[in-house]
Amino acid sequence: MTSMTNRPSGWAERALTRSRALLVLAGLALTLSGCATGAYPLDIFPEMHYQQSFRAQEGPRVEAPIDSVPQRSNVSAVQGKPIPVDLSTAGSLKSPVANTPDNVRAGMQLFQRNCVPCHGPEGHGDGKLVPYFKGGKDNKTADGTQLVPIDLTGPLGRVLAAGEGANMYTIISNGGQGQWMPPFKALLTDEERWLIILAVKNLQAQNAPPSQ
């Protein structure tokens, strides 16, 4: 008689356990669906919600290439990364900044912050760090010539800044004179480096070489 009485109780207990398990699974599924990205709690076919729709008699819209950006000077339109430059390819570079008073002032501000310590306020190569160059370890070329900041208003500086100033742009970008001049391509934007060249050209104009 006792066993007959226990059977319904055991069955009910098992049924209750199953119900609880189903409720836990349902709650877990609902929780996970809430973590999905989208406008709906549970996106069964998300590609149907976020498709590139187009109207009747309209062609499908072509998506832009990955990492693409609008074309600007010396920057890849596909990858959005600066195009590597060196002195062998400098001739093809064009300055994206116009020679205007505002741009010259902006260039001079950049020159004061980044170039004056080595090249001096007038670009004569007489900055406060020159003594460190002269006393620097291994600061000589293979033939023993001492490496010092160049006079940007002198003959070499004028050659580098001639035309668009692309040769000077590559040196500013990649660095020069071994370890002594750092590459500025990671420190200044493409436009800022060209603005500095405008400043150098302005200093050269103010320090014109004597007529022969």
Phi and psi in degrees as GROMACS dihedral restraints (atoms count N, CA, C in turn):
[ dihedral_restraints ]
;  ai    aj    ak    al  type     phi  dphi    fc
    3     4     5     6     1   -67.4    20    10
    4     5     6     7     1   -39.8    20    10
    6     7     8     9     1   -64.6    20    10
    7     8     9    10     1   -35.7    20    10
    9    10    11    12     1   -64.7    20    10
   10    11    12    13     1   -35.0    20    10
   12    13    14    15     1   -73.9    20    10
   13    14    15    16     1   -32.7    20    10
   15    16    17    18     1   -76.6    20    10
   16    17    18    19     1   -25.2    20    10
   18    19    20    21     1   -59.6    20    10
   19    20    21    22     1   -51.4    20    10
   21    22    23    24     1   -60.2    20    10
   22    23    24    25     1   -35.7    20    10
   24    25    26    27     1   -66.6    20    10
   25    26    27    28     1   -42.3    20    10
   27    28    29    30     1   -64.7    20    10
   28    29    30    31     1   -41.3    20    10
   30    31    32    33     1   -63.5    20    10
   31    32    33    34     1   -42.5    20    10
   33    34    35    36     1   -64.8    20    10
   34    35    36    37     1   -37.3    20    10
   36    37    38    39     1   -66.2    20    10
   37    38    39    40     1   -40.7    20    10
   39    40    41    42     1   -65.8    20    10
   40    41    42    43     1   -40.5    20    10
   42    43    44    45     1   -62.6    20    10
   43    44    45    46     1   -40.4    20    10
   45    46    47    48     1   -65.3    20    10
   46    47    48    49     1   -38.7    20    10
   48    49    50    51     1   -63.7    20    10
   49    50    51    52     1   -42.2    20    10
   51    52    53    54     1   -63.0    20    10
   52    53    54    55     1   -41.5    20    10
   54    55    56    57     1   -62.8    20    10
   55    56    57    58     1   -41.1    20    10
   57    58    59    60     1   -64.5    20    10
   58    59    60    61     1   -41.6    20    10
   60    61    62    63     1   -62.3    20    10
   61    62    63    64     1   -41.2    20    10
   63    64    65    66     1   -64.6    20    10
   64    65    66    67     1   -39.5    20    10
   66    67    68    69     1   -65.1    20    10
   67    68    69    70     1   -40.2    20    10
   69    70    71    72     1   -63.8    20    10
   70    71    72    73     1   -44.1    20    10
   72    73    74    75     1   -64.0    20    10
   73    74    75    76     1   -40.3    20    10
   75    76    77    78     1   -64.8    20    10
   76    77    78    79     1   -42.0    20    10
   78    79    80    81     1   -64.5    20    10
   79    80    81    82     1   -39.0    20    10
   81    82    83    84     1   -64.7    20    10
   82    83    84    85     1   -42.4    20    10
   84    85    86    87     1   -62.7    20    10
   85    86    87    88     1   -40.2    20    10
   87    88    89    90     1   -66.2    20    10
   88    89    90    91     1   -39.1    20    10
   90    91    92    93     1   -64.6    20    10
   91    92    93    94     1   -45.3    20    10
   93    94    95    96     1   -64.6    20    10
   94    95    96    97     1   -36.8    20    10
   96    97    98    99     1   -67.3    20    10
   97    98    99   100     1   -29.2    20    10
   99   100   101   102     1   -70.6    20    10
  100   101   102   103     1   -18.0    20    10
  102   103   104   105     1   -83.7    20    10
  103   104   105   106     1   -10.3    20    10
  105   106   107   108     1   -71.6    20    10
  106   107   108   109     1   149.1    20    10
  108   109   110   111     1   -84.9    20    10
  109   110   111   112     1   131.4    20    10
  111   112   113   114     1   148.0    20    10
  112   113   114   115     1   177.8    20    10
  114   115   116   117     1   -84.6    20    10
  115   116   117   118     1    -8.6    20    10
  117   118   119   120     1  -115.9    20    10
  118   119   120   121     1   147.0    20    10
  120   121   122   123     1   -58.4    20    10
  121   122   123   124     1   -35.8    20    10
  123   124   125   126     1  -140.2    20    10
  124   125   126   127     1   112.0    20    10
  126   127   128   129     1   -96.9    20    10
  127   128   129   130     1   104.9    20    10
  129   130   131   132     1   -74.8    20    10
  130   131   132   133     1   -42.0    20    10
  132   133   134   135     1  -125.2    20    10
  133   134   135   136     1    75.9    20    10
  135   136   137   138     1   -62.0    20    10
  136   137   138   139     1   -27.6    20    10
  138   139   140   141     1   -65.7    20    10
  139   140   141   142     1   -21.2    20    10
  141   142   143   144     1   -77.6    20    10
  142   143   144   145     1   -25.5    20    10
  144   145   146   147     1   -83.7    20    10
  145   146   147   148     1   -32.1    20    10
  147   148   149   150     1  -115.9    20    10
  148   149   150   151     1    29.5    20    10
  150   151   152   153     1   -73.6    20    10
  151   152   153   154     1   160.3    20    10
  153   154   155   156     1   -82.4    20    10
  154   155   156   157     1    83.0    20    10
  156   157   158   159     1   -69.1    20    10
  157   158   159   160     1   152.6    20    10
  159   160   161   162     1  -147.1    20    10
  160   161   162   163     1   151.3    20    10
  162   163   164   165     1   -80.3    20    10
  163   164   165   166     1   173.5    20    10
  165   166   167   168     1   -59.6    20    10
  166   167   168   169     1   137.3    20    10
  168   169   170   171     1    64.0    20    10
  169   170   171   172     1    19.0    20    10
  171   172   173   174     1  -108.8    20    10
  172   173   174   175     1   139.9    20    10
  174   175   176   177     1   -74.1    20    10
  175   176   177   178     1   157.3    20    10
  177   178   179   180     1   -65.2    20    10
  178   179   180   181     1   143.9    20    10
  180   181   182   183     1   -78.9    20    10
  181   182   183   184     1   127.5    20    10
  183   184   185   186     1   -83.9    20    10
  184   185   186   187     1   127.2    20    10
  186   187   188   189     1   -72.2    20    10
  187   188   189   190     1   148.9    20    10
  189   190   191   192     1   -69.7    20    10
  190   191   192   193     1   150.2    20    10
  192   193   194   195     1   -59.5    20    10
  193   194   195   196     1   151.2    20    10
  195   196   197   198     1   -60.6    20    10
  196   197   198   199     1   137.1    20    10
  198   199   200   201     1    66.9    20    10
  199   200   201   202     1    16.1    20    10
  201   202   203   204     1   -78.5    20    10
  202   203   204   205     1   149.4    20    10
  204   205   206   207     1  -140.9    20    10
  205   206   207   208     1   160.6    20    10
  207   208   209   210     1   -59.1    20    10
  208   209   210   211     1   147.2    20    10
  210   211   212   213     1   -67.0    20    10
  211   212   213   214     1   131.2    20    10
  213   214   215   216     1  -140.8    20    10
  214   215   216   217     1   171.1    20    10
  216   217   218   219     1   -57.0    20    10
  217   218   219   220     1   131.6    20    10
  219   220   221   222     1    59.8    20    10
  220   221   222   223     1    22.5    20    10
  222   223   224   225     1  -127.1    20    10
  223   224   225   226     1   134.8    20    10
  225   226   227   228     1   -66.8    20    10
  226   227   228   229     1   130.2    20    10
  228   229   230   231     1   -74.3    20    10
  229   230   231   232     1   -18.1    20    10
  231   232   233   234     1   -91.1    20    10
  232   233   234   235     1   -47.9    20    10
  234   235   236   237     1   -98.7    20    10
  235   236   237   238     1   -14.1    20    10
  237   238   239   240     1    69.2    20    10
  238   239   240   241     1    21.1    20    10
  240   241   242   243     1  -113.9    20    10
  241   242   243   244     1   148.7    20    10
  243   244   245   246     1   -58.9    20    10
  244   245   246   247     1   140.2    20    10
  246   247   248   249     1   -79.1    20    10
  247   248   249   250     1   125.3    20    10
  249   250   251   252     1   -58.4    20    10
  250   251   252   253     1   137.5    20    10
  252   253   254   255     1  -128.9    20    10
  253   254   255   256     1   150.0    20    10
  255   256   257   258     1  -146.1    20    10
  256   257   258   259     1   178.8    20    10
  258   259   260   261     1   -63.4    20    10
  259   260   261   262     1   -24.5    20    10
  261   262   263   264     1   -73.5    20    10
  262   263   264   265     1   -23.9    20    10
  264   265   266   267     1  -111.3    20    10
  265   266   267   268     1     4.9    20    10
  267   268   269   270     1   -63.3    20    10
  268   269   270   271     1   -28.7    20    10
  270   271   272   273     1   -62.0    20    10
  271   272   273   274     1   -20.4    20    10
  273   274   275   276     1   -90.7    20    10
  274   275   276   277     1    -3.1    20    10
  276   277   278   279     1   -83.8    20    10
  277   278   279   280     1   143.3    20    10
  279   280   281   282     1  -125.6    20    10
  280   281   282   283     1   137.3    20    10
  282   283   284   285     1   -70.8    20    10
  283   284   285   286     1   131.2    20    10
  285   286   287   288     1   -88.2    20    10
  286   287   288   289     1    -0.4    20    10
  288   289   290   291     1  -112.6    20    10
  289   290   291   292     1   137.6    20    10
  291   292   293   294     1   -82.2    20    10
  292   293   294   295     1   151.5    20    10
  294   295   296   297     1   -82.7    20    10
  295   296   297   298     1    80.7    20    10
  297   298   299   300     1  -116.1    20    10
  298   299   300   301     1   159.5    20    10
  300   301   302   303     1   -55.9    20    10
  301   302   303   304     1   -41.0    20    10
  303   304   305   306     1   -63.9    20    10
  304   305   306   307     1   -42.2    20    10
  306   307   308   309     1   -68.3    20    10
  307   308   309   310     1   -36.1    20    10
  309   310   311   312     1   -64.3    20    10
  310   311   312   313     1   -42.4    20    10
  312   313   314   315     1   -62.5    20    10
  313   314   315   316     1   -43.0    20    10
  315   316   317   318     1   -63.6    20    10
  316   317   318   319     1   -38.6    20    10
  318   319   320   321     1   -65.8    20    10
  319   320   321   322     1   -38.4    20    10
  321   322   323   324     1   -66.9    20    10
  322   323   324   325     1   -34.9    20    10
  324   325   326   327     1   -64.8    20    10
  325   326   327   328     1   -42.0    20    10
  327   328   329   330     1   -66.4    20    10
  328   329   330   331     1   -38.5    20    10
  330   331   332   333     1   -62.2    20    10
  331   332   333   334     1   -43.3    20    10
  333   334   335   336     1   -61.5    20    10
  334   335   336   337     1   -39.3    20    10
  336   337   338   339     1   -79.3    20    10
  337   338   339   340     1   -31.1    20    10
  339   340   341   342     1  -113.0    20    10
  340   341   342   343     1   -24.1    20    10
  342   343   344   345     1  -114.9    20    10
  343   344   345   346     1   -28.9    20    10
  345   346   347   348     1   -58.9    20    10
  346   347   348   349     1   -39.5    20    10
  348   349   350   351     1   -54.2    20    10
  349   350   351   352     1   -31.7    20    10
  351   352   353   354     1  -102.1    20    10
  352   353   354   355     1   -46.2    20    10
  354   355   356   357     1   -93.1    20    10
  355   356   357   358     1    -6.8    20    10
  357   358   359   360     1    85.0    20    10
  358   359   360   361     1   160.5    20    10
  360   361   362   363     1   -63.6    20    10
  361   362   363   364     1   -27.3    20    10
  363   364   365   366     1  -105.1    20    10
  364   365   366   367     1     5.0    20    10
  366   367   368   369     1    80.2    20    10
  367   368   369   370     1    17.3    20    10
  369   370   371   372     1   -85.6    20    10
  370   371   372   373     1     4.7    20    10
  372   373   374   375     1    77.4    20    10
  373   374   375   376     1    26.5    20    10
  375   376   377   378     1  -121.6    20    10
  376   377   378   379     1    39.4    20    10
  378   379   380   381     1   -71.6    20    10
  379   380   381   382     1   170.9    20    10
  381   382   383   384     1   -66.7    20    10
  382   383   384   385     1   -18.7    20    10
  384   385   386   387     1   -89.5    20    10
  385   386   387   388     1    -0.7    20    10
  387   388   389   390     1   -56.2    20    10
  388   389   390   391     1   -42.1    20    10
  390   391   392   393     1   -57.2    20    10
  391   392   393   394     1   -33.0    20    10
  393   394   395   396     1   -68.7    20    10
  394   395   396   397     1   -33.6    20    10
  396   397   398   399     1   -63.7    20    10
  397   398   399   400     1   -47.1    20    10
  399   400   401   402     1   -67.7    20    10
  400   401   402   403     1   -28.4    20    10
  402   403   404   405     1  -101.9    20    10
  403   404   405   406     1     6.0    20    10
  405   406   407   408     1   -71.6    20    10
  406   407   408   409     1   144.1    20    10
  408   409   410   411     1   -70.4    20    10
  409   410   411   412     1   135.9    20    10
  411   412   413   414     1    58.2    20    10
  412   413   414   415     1    29.6    20    10
  414   415   416   417     1   -94.5    20    10
  415   416   417   418     1    57.1    20    10
  417   418   419   420     1  -143.1    20    10
  418   419   420   421     1   155.4    20    10
  420   421   422   423     1   -78.0    20    10
  421   422   423   424     1   177.0    20    10
  423   424   425   426     1   -61.0    20    10
  424   425   426   427     1   -29.9    20    10
  426   427   428   429     1   -92.2    20    10
  427   428   429   430     1     8.8    20    10
  429   430   431   432     1    91.8    20    10
  430   431   432   433     1     4.1    20    10
  432   433   434   435     1   -71.8    20    10
  433   434   435   436     1   132.6    20    10
  435   436   437   438     1   -69.6    20    10
  436   437   438   439     1   134.3    20    10
  438   439   440   441     1   -91.3    20    10
  439   440   441   442     1   121.6    20    10
  441   442   443   444     1  -137.6    20    10
  442   443   444   445     1   159.0    20    10
  444   445   446   447     1   -57.7    20    10
  445   446   447   448     1   134.8    20    10
  447   448   449   450     1   -76.5    20    10
  448   449   450   451     1   157.1    20    10
  450   451   452   453     1   -79.3    20    10
  451   452   453   454     1   107.7    20    10
  453   454   455   456     1   -67.6    20    10
  454   455   456   457     1   -17.8    20    10
  456   457   458   459     1   -95.6    20    10
  457   458   459   460     1    -2.1    20    10
  459   460   461   462     1   -86.3    20    10
  460   461   462   463     1  -173.0    20    10
  462   463   464   465     1   -57.4    20    10
  463   464   465   466     1   -47.2    20    10
  465   466   467   468     1   -65.4    20    10
  466   467   468   469     1   -42.8    20    10
  468   469   470   471     1   -60.9    20    10
  469   470   471   472     1   -36.9    20    10
  471   472   473   474     1   -71.1    20    10
  472   473   474   475     1   -34.2    20    10
  474   475   476   477     1   -65.7    20    10
  475   476   477   478     1   -44.0    20    10
  477   478   479   480     1   -67.2    20    10
  478   479   480   481     1   -33.1    20    10
  480   481   482   483     1   -92.5    20    10
  481   482   483   484     1     2.1    20    10
  483   484   485   486     1   -63.8    20    10
  484   485   486   487     1   152.3    20    10
  486   487   488   489     1    65.3    20    10
  487   488   489   490     1  -127.5    20    10
  489   490   491   492     1   -74.2    20    10
  490   491   492   493     1   -15.2    20    10
  492   493   494   495     1    81.6    20    10
  493   494   495   496     1    23.1    20    10
  495   496   497   498     1   -66.0    20    10
  496   497   498   499     1   -34.6    20    10
  498   499   500   501     1   -63.3    20    10
  499   500   501   502     1   -42.7    20    10
  501   502   503   504     1   -67.2    20    10
  502   503   504   505     1   -35.2    20    10
  504   505   506   507     1   -60.3    20    10
  505   506   507   508     1   -42.0    20    10
  507   508   509   510     1   -67.1    20    10
  508   509   510   511     1   -36.1    20    10
  510   511   512   513     1   -70.2    20    10
  511   512   513   514     1   -41.7    20    10
  513   514   515   516     1   -61.3    20    10
  514   515   516   517     1   -40.3    20    10
  516   517   518   519     1   -69.7    20    10
  517   518   519   520     1   -47.2    20    10
  519   520   521   522     1   -98.4    20    10
  520   521   522   523     1    -8.9    20    10
  522   523   524   525     1    88.0    20    10
  523   524   525   526     1   170.3    20    10
  525   526   527   528     1  -160.4    20    10
  526   527   528   529     1   171.6    20    10
  528   529   530   531     1    53.2    20    10
  529   530   531   532     1    53.1    20    10
  531   532   533   534     1    65.1    20    10
  532   533   534   535     1  -128.2    20    10
  534   535   536   537     1   -88.7    20    10
  535   536   537   538     1    -1.5    20    10
  537   538   539   540     1   -82.9    20    10
  538   539   540   541     1   -34.0    20    10
  540   541   542   543     1  -107.4    20    10
  541   542   543   544     1   116.1    20    10
  543   544   545   546     1   -74.9    20    10
  544   545   546   547     1   157.5    20    10
  546   547   548   549     1   -73.5    20    10
  547   548   549   550     1   131.3    20    10
  549   550   551   552     1   -98.9    20    10
  550   551   552   553     1     4.5    20    10
  552   553   554   555     1   -65.1    20    10
  553   554   555   556     1   -24.5    20    10
  555   556   557   558     1   -96.6    20    10
  556   557   558   559     1    -5.0    20    10
  558   559   560   561     1  -106.5    20    10
  559   560   561   562     1   -31.6    20    10
  561   562   563   564     1  -125.9    20    10
  562   563   564   565     1   149.4    20    10
  564   565   566   567     1   -72.6    20    10
  565   566   567   568     1   167.1    20    10
  567   568   569   570     1   -55.0    20    10
  568   569   570   571     1   -45.6    20    10
  570   571   572   573     1   -66.0    20    10
  571   572   573   574     1   -39.8    20    10
  573   574   575   576     1   -64.1    20    10
  574   575   576   577     1   -36.8    20    10
  576   577   578   579     1   -66.1    20    10
  577   578   579   580     1   -37.8    20    10
  579   580   581   582     1   -70.1    20    10
  580   581   582   583     1   -33.4    20    10
  582   583   584   585     1   -64.2    20    10
  583   584   585   586     1   -36.2    20    10
  585   586   587   588     1   -62.6    20    10
  586   587   588   589     1   -37.0    20    10
  588   589   590   591     1   -64.4    20    10
  589   590   591   592     1   -37.6    20    10
  591   592   593   594     1   -59.9    20    10
  592   593   594   595     1   -40.7    20    10
  594   595   596   597     1   -63.9    20    10
  595   596   597   598     1   -41.9    20    10
  597   598   599   600     1   -62.7    20    10
  598   599   600   601     1   -43.9    20    10
  600   601   602   603     1   -61.0    20    10
  601   602   603   604     1   -36.6    20    10
  603   604   605   606     1   -66.2    20    10
  604   605   606   607     1   -41.7    20    10
  606   607   608   609     1   -64.6    20    10
  607   608   609   610     1   -38.5    20    10
  609   610   611   612     1   -64.4    20    10
  610   611   612   613     1   -38.4    20    10
  612   613   614   615     1   -66.0    20    10
  613   614   615   616     1   -33.2    20    10
  615   616   617   618     1   -79.0    20    10
  616   617   618   619     1   -16.6    20    10
  618   619   620   621     1  -123.4    20    10
  619   620   621   622     1    53.4    20    10
  621   622   623   624     1   -61.3    20    10
  622   623   624   625     1   138.1    20    10
  624   625   626   627     1   -65.8    20    10
  625   626   627   628     1   149.3    20    10
  627   628   629   630     1   -62.2    20    10
  628   629   630   631     1   142.3    20    10
  630   631   632   633     1   -68.4    20    10
  631   632   633   634     1   142.2    20    10
